[in-house]
Every structure is written in C-alpha cells, then in structure tokens.
C-alpha cells in the first residue's frame, strides 16, 4: 500500500466510506489515465499524485459527506470536465447510474476511455449543451442528484442543472470559497426554476486547507416549459 493510499483510505474511513483493494486500484488507474490524456489535451492543471487524490478525488467524494448516497440512484454531472465529481463518486458507490454531460467532444472521448479502463457500468457520457439536453424527455426532471463543480455562478448553474433534477431531488453546486452574495443573487433563478436552498456546507481540504463550499438546492416542482432558454443565453443573460 502506498503512502497516498494510507492517508486517502484513512480519510475515507473517517467519513464512513470503506474502500476495497479494487476501488483503490481504480483510483490509481484514474490518476494514470488522467495524466496520460492530459499530455494530449488540457484536462487539469493538477497532475501530481497526492494533489490529484486530495484536490480532485477527495474533493469530489466530499459531496457524499453531506448527501446520503444510499438514497441516490440516478445522478447527472453537468460540465464534468475530467469526470469530477461523478466518477470518484461512482467508484465509491457502484450502485449509482451516472450521466455525464459535457459540451466538448474530446473530453467525452477521454471519459469514455476512462470508464472502459475503470471497468465501470451504468455510466453514460453524453456530448452536448446542457440547455439542449435538458429539453429531452429522457433527461428532463428525472435525476435524484445533479452536480456541477466550479462551472459558473449559481444563478447560471441553476438554469443548467435544475431542469435535469427530479421533483424533490437535489442539485449540488460545488464551489470554492463561500459567497453569500452569489447565493443571494440566485434568488430570481431559484424562484423561476422551482428550487430552494436546503443547506449550505463549508469545509477545508485536509492538507492544502483551501476552502470548499457546497450549496444543496431542492427542486420543489417540475421545470417550467420555457426553461432552460436556448444554448448560450443563461451565460449571456443570467436570471437576476
């Protein structure tokens, strides 16, 4: 067992997650494949082993410290990039059925290869804009948990993500430092998209001690027909 495995397994255990040798091997494979592909395309600025385990893997799995994953069956990860947070969560909680949405086809190619190399089942990587895919019946109002990690401001994320969330499901916005102002400015988008802030959680990464903030938003009703607006509009004209 490597030094990275020792501290990673210990931190997971402290949060109620027991990792098997196979799961630790999957995280090792994830790191290796990420570094290999990163030489050909820009997936992450973080490639050093311990840093990837802390700033990508631990950070992604931290969502499960605040959401009971046993109650979650279907998860959609919007703008996932290199697979965060959904792939680390899938490794830890194999029962999850995962849909990953990303607008860059090269990232989808990486994710498909990663899923194959990790031997994961029930992971569907979809190339497209969130605004377009959220109008498709198979995705709209249908996921128990929807995630987005450091993609945009909350008033924009709400329009990207809440249309995927089922009624009474959760959207988890995973952010850096806390912004009371950002949550406040999201009030109009929450009202329009039938969401309400259920909880806000702040914590620090175990070694680097940088701040992390998770906003949990509950979907109170089905998404109104006019949302999401056409691709590009939420970013150019946020609901305020």
URJO-V594406 format. One record per backbone hydrogen bond with DSSP energy under -1.0 kcal/mol. NH is the residue of the N-H (numbers start at 0). CO is the residue of the C=O. E is the energy in kcal/mol with one decimal. If there is no record, write none. Layout:
# URJO-V594406
<<NH;CO;E> <NH;CO;E>>
This chain:
# URJO-V594406
<<5;1;-2.0> <6;2;-1.9> <7;3;-2.4> <8;4;-3.0> <9;5;-1.9> <10;6;-2.5> <11;7;-2.3> <12;8;-2.5> <13;9;-2.1> <14;11;-1.1> <15;12;-1.8> <16;11;-2.6> <23;19;-2.3> <24;20;-2.1> <25;21;-2.1> <26;22;-2.0> <27;23;-1.9> <28;24;-2.5> <29;25;-2.5> <30;26;-2.3> <31;27;-2.3> <32;28;-3.0> <33;29;-2.6> <34;30;-2.3> <35;31;-2.4> <36;32;-2.6> <37;33;-1.9> <39;36;-1.4> <40;36;-2.0> <42;40;-1.2> <51;47;-2.6> <52;48;-2.3> <53;49;-2.1> <54;50;-3.3> <55;51;-1.6> <56;51;-2.4> <57;52;-2.9> <58;53;-1.3> <59;55;-2.0> <60;56;-2.6> <61;57;-1.7> <62;59;-1.3> <63;60;-2.1> <64;61;-1.6> <65;62;-1.4> <66;62;-1.3> <70;67;-1.7> <71;68;-1.2> <74;96;-2.8> <75;144;-2.1> <76;98;-2.8> <77;146;-2.8> <78;100;-2.1> <79;100;-1.3> <83;79;-1.5> <86;82;-2.7> <88;84;-1.8> <89;85;-2.5> <90;86;-2.4> <91;87;-1.8> <92;88;-2.6> <95;92;-2.0> <96;72;-3.2> <97;121;-2.9> <98;74;-2.4> <99;123;-2.7> <100;76;-2.9> <101;125;-2.1> <107;103;-1.5> <108;104;-2.2> <109;105;-2.0> <110;106;-2.6> <111;107;-2.6> <112;108;-2.0> <113;109;-2.8> <114;110;-2.7> <115;111;-1.8> <116;112;-2.8> <117;113;-2.3> <119;114;-2.2> <123;97;-2.8> <125;99;-3.6> <127;101;-2.0> <132;128;-2.6> <133;129;-2.4> <134;131;-1.3> <135;132;-1.8> <138;135;-2.0> <139;135;-2.3> <140;162;-3.3> <141;138;-1.1> <141;163;-1.5> <142;163;-2.2> <144;73;-1.8> <145;169;-2.3> <146;75;-2.8> <147;171;-1.6> <149;173;-2.7> <155;152;-1.1> <156;152;-2.6> <157;153;-2.5> <159;155;-1.6> <160;156;-3.0> <161;157;-1.9> <163;160;-1.4> <165;142;-2.8> <167;218;-3.1> <168;165;-2.5> <169;143;-2.7> <170;216;-2.9> <171;145;-3.2> <172;214;-2.6> <173;147;-2.9> <174;212;-3.5> <182;178;-1.8> <183;179;-2.2> <184;180;-2.7> <186;183;-1.5> <189;185;-2.5> <190;186;-2.2> <191;187;-2.7> <192;188;-2.4> <194;189;-3.0> <195;217;-2.0> <197;215;-3.0> <198;215;-1.6> <200;213;-2.7> <202;211;-2.1> <204;209;-2.2> <208;204;-1.0> <211;202;-2.8> <212;174;-2.2> <213;200;-2.9> <214;172;-2.5> <215;198;-3.0> <216;170;-3.0> <217;195;-2.9> <218;168;-2.4> <219;193;-2.9> <226;223;-2.0> <232;229;-2.2> <235;231;-1.8> <236;232;-3.7>>
